[in-house]
Amino acid sequence: MTVLWTLLLGVLTWWSARTDAPTVREQRTLGQALPVVQRSVGQLVAAVGDGAWAMTGQRVERGCRVTPMDDGAELTRGVDVLVAEGGERALLESVADRLPEDWRAGVRVSSEGPRLRADAGEFVLVEGRVVTPGRVRFGVQTGCRPLDDVALADLLPGNPGEPALDEALRALGRPADDAVEQVVAPCPGGGTARTRWVEAGPAPMSLAGLTPLAAGAALVDTPEVYAWRRGPVVVLADATGERVRLAASTGCS
């Protein structure tokens, strides 16, 4: 009986290891979480709608501890949204209301201001917070996981051209730049959301030359940030860092 019981336990363990879904985050690799992260970013873009936004690049941080014996890595992606000062909480609540119901998204107010939290499934966390007045950052985080050999590349790699960026560079007196970077995410209803960006030079830099491109209908107009719409593309000039960045984003219809 002991031998038979031991054999039965061995067979059940083998079957469970091969067929059962992982039950904790530490059992899922970073590569397995990547599709969930990509889809979550697409959901955020769709929930943001027609505002001034740009997806942030994919960041992988190594060196965290999955277990006391094993190193891992954490993957983060997100979306930055610019609104009029005072409208940050309304944006967070609007996005929470538009996210899938099973994410259980909600906004709570803490000593650090309003914060959105949601569960995208597969142990992937979605957060939204105010980083500076008028700027809200939504982040999708995997937490620390085993790092596998999957290529952590975006869905459409490469350096494609973008007419809206070339137009903005000319308006700032800068030559066209081939060093365009791109990040993409699948839209919930099909299609692909994308952000392409390029550096326009060191800050500070006057953004006044961009005013004619908005045709009097700027989405955001401050000394350091200027955003407008060019057809379906949202163009954003950000001079808040050490380098001026131009981003052109196409969302989910």
C-alpha positions in Angstrom: 0.0 0.0 0.0 2.9 2.4 0.8 4.5 1.7 -2.6 1.2 2.2 -4.4 0.4 5.5 -2.5 3.9 6.8 -3.3 3.5 6.0 -7.0 0.1 7.7 -7.1 1.5 10.8 -5.5 4.3 10.8 -8.0 1.9 10.5 -11.0 -0.4 13.3 -9.6 2.6 15.6 -9.0 3.9 15.0 -12.5 0.4 15.6 -14.0 -0.1 18.8 -12.0 3.3 20.2 -12.9 2.6 19.7 -16.6 -1.0 20.8 -16.8 -2.0 23.1 -14.0 -1.8 26.9 -14.3 0.7 28.6 -12.1 -0.8 29.6 -8.8 1.6 32.3 -7.6 3.5 35.1 -9.4 6.9 33.4 -8.8 5.9 30.5 -11.0 5.3 32.7 -14.1 8.3 34.0 -16.0 8.7 37.5 -17.3 8.2 36.3 -20.9 4.9 34.6 -19.9 3.7 37.9 -18.3 4.7 40.0 -21.3 1.5 39.5 -23.4 -0.7 40.4 -20.4 1.4 43.6 -19.9 1.0 44.5 -23.6 -2.8 44.0 -23.5 -3.1 46.0 -20.3 -1.4 49.0 -21.9 -3.8 48.8 -24.8 -6.7 48.8 -22.4 -5.3 51.9 -20.7 -4.9 53.7 -24.0 -8.5 52.9 -24.9 -9.7 54.1 -21.5 -7.7 57.4 -21.7 -9.5 58.3 -24.9 -8.7 61.5 -26.8 -6.6 63.4 -24.3 -2.9 64.3 -24.6 -1.0 61.1 -23.9 2.0 59.0 -24.9 3.0 55.5 -24.0 6.3 55.1 -22.1 9.0 52.7 -23.1 9.4 49.2 -21.8 11.7 49.0 -18.8 13.3 45.8 -17.4 15.0 46.0 -14.0 17.1 43.1 -13.0 18.5 42.1 -9.6 15.3 41.6 -7.5 14.8 38.4 -5.5 12.2 35.9 -6.6 13.2 33.7 -3.7 16.1 33.9 -1.2 18.1 31.8 -3.7 17.0 33.1 -7.1 17.4 36.4 -8.8 14.7 37.8 -11.1 13.6 40.9 -13.0 10.6 43.2 -13.1 9.0 44.6 -16.3 7.2 48.0 -16.3 5.3 49.8 -19.0 2.9 52.6 -18.9 1.1 55.7 -20.3 1.6 59.3 -19.4 -1.4 61.6 -19.7 -1.4 65.4 -19.4 -4.4 67.3 -18.1 -5.2 70.8 -16.8 -4.1 71.2 -13.2 -6.9 70.2 -10.9 -8.2 67.6 -13.3 -6.0 64.7 -12.2 -8.4 62.9 -10.0 -11.3 63.2 -12.5 -9.0 61.6 -15.1 -8.1 58.7 -12.7 -11.8 58.1 -12.0 -12.7 58.3 -15.6 -10.1 55.7 -16.6 -11.1 53.4 -13.7 -14.7 53.5 -14.9 -13.7 52.5 -18.4 -11.4 49.6 -17.5 -12.7 46.0 -17.6 -15.1 45.2 -14.8 -13.1 42.1 -13.6 -10.0 44.3 -13.0 -11.9 45.8 -10.0 -10.3 49.2 -10.7 -10.8 51.9 -8.1 -9.4 55.2 -7.0 -8.6 56.1 -3.4 -7.2 59.2 -1.9 -4.1 59.0 0.3 -1.6 61.4 1.8 0.2 61.2 -1.5 -2.9 62.2 -3.5 -5.4 60.1 -5.6 -4.2 56.7 -6.8 -5.8 54.2 -9.1 -5.2 50.5 -8.5 -6.4 47.5 -10.6 -5.7 43.8 -11.1 -5.2 43.0 -14.8 -5.0 39.2 -14.0 -2.0 36.8 -14.0 -0.6 38.8 -11.1 -0.1 42.0 -13.2 -0.7 45.2 -11.3 -2.0 48.4 -12.9 -1.6 51.7 -11.0 -2.2 55.4 -11.8 -0.9 58.3 -9.9 -0.1 62.0 -10.1 3.6 62.6 -10.7 3.5 66.4 -11.1 0.6 68.8 -11.3 -1.1 68.2 -14.6 0.7 64.9 -15.3 -0.8 61.5 -14.5 1.2 58.3 -15.0 -0.4 54.9 -15.4 1.9 52.0 -14.9 1.6 48.2 -15.6 4.0 46.1 -13.4 4.8 42.4 -13.3 6.6 42.4 -10.0 9.7 40.3 -9.6 9.7 37.1 -11.8 12.1 34.6 -13.2 13.8 36.0 -16.3 13.6 33.6 -19.3 15.1 33.9 -22.7 12.1 35.5 -24.4 13.0 38.5 -26.5 11.6 41.5 -24.6 10.9 43.5 -27.8 7.8 45.5 -28.7 5.3 44.0 -31.1 6.5 46.1 -34.1 10.2 46.9 -33.6 12.1 49.2 -35.9 12.6 52.9 -36.5 9.7 53.9 -38.8 9.3 57.5 -39.9 6.6 59.8 -38.6 5.4 62.8 -40.6 4.1 64.6 -37.5 7.5 64.4 -35.8 9.3 65.7 -38.9 6.8 68.6 -39.1 7.4 69.4 -35.4 11.2 69.2 -35.8 11.1 71.6 -38.7 8.9 74.0 -36.7 11.6 74.0 -33.9 14.3 74.6 -36.5 15.7 71.1 -36.1 16.6 68.7 -38.9 14.6 65.5 -39.4 16.0 62.7 -37.3 16.1 59.0 -38.3 16.5 57.9 -34.6 12.8 57.4 -34.1 11.9 55.0 -31.3 8.6 53.2 -31.1 6.4 51.4 -28.6 3.1 49.6 -29.4 0.2 47.9 -27.7 -2.7 45.8 -29.0 -6.1 47.6 -28.8 -9.0 45.8 -27.0 -11.2 45.9 -30.2 -8.4 45.1 -32.6 -5.7 47.2 -34.2 -2.6 48.7 -32.6 -1.9 51.7 -30.5 1.5 53.2 -31.0 3.8 56.0 -29.7 6.8 57.2 -31.7 9.2 59.6 -30.2 12.5 61.4 -30.9 14.7 63.9 -29.1 14.7 67.5 -30.4 17.7 68.8 -28.4 18.7 69.9 -24.9 16.3 71.8 -22.7 15.4 74.5 -22.1 14.0 75.2 -25.5 11.2 77.5 -26.6 8.1 75.6 -27.9 6.5 78.7 -29.4 7.4 77.6 -32.9 4.9 74.7 -32.5 1.9 77.0 -32.0 0.9 77.2 -35.8 0.8 73.4 -36.0 -2.1 73.3 -33.5 -4.3 75.7 -35.6 -5.4 77.3 -32.4 -6.7 74.1 -30.8 -3.9 73.0 -28.5 -4.6 70.1 -26.1 -2.0 71.4 -23.6 -0.2 74.7 -23.7 2.4 75.5 -21.0 5.9 76.9 -21.3 7.4 73.3 -20.9 4.7 71.1 -22.5 2.7 71.6 -25.8 0.3 69.1 -27.3 -2.0 69.1 -30.3 -3.8 66.8 -32.6 -2.8 66.2 -36.2 -5.7 64.1 -37.6 -5.7 60.9 -35.6 -2.2 61.5 -34.1 -1.6 63.3 -30.8 1.7 65.1 -30.9 3.3 66.0 -27.6 6.4 68.2 -27.0 7.9 67.7 -23.5 10.6 70.0 -22.3 10.4 69.1 -18.6 13.6 67.0 -18.6 17.1 67.5 -19.7 16.2 66.8 -23.3 13.2 67.9 -25.3 11.2 64.9 -26.5 8.7 64.9 -29.3 6.1 62.1 -29.2 3.4 61.2 -31.8 0.7 58.7 -30.6 -2.1 57.0 -32.4 -4.7 55.5 -30.0 -7.5 52.9 -30.2 -10.5 54.0 -32.3 
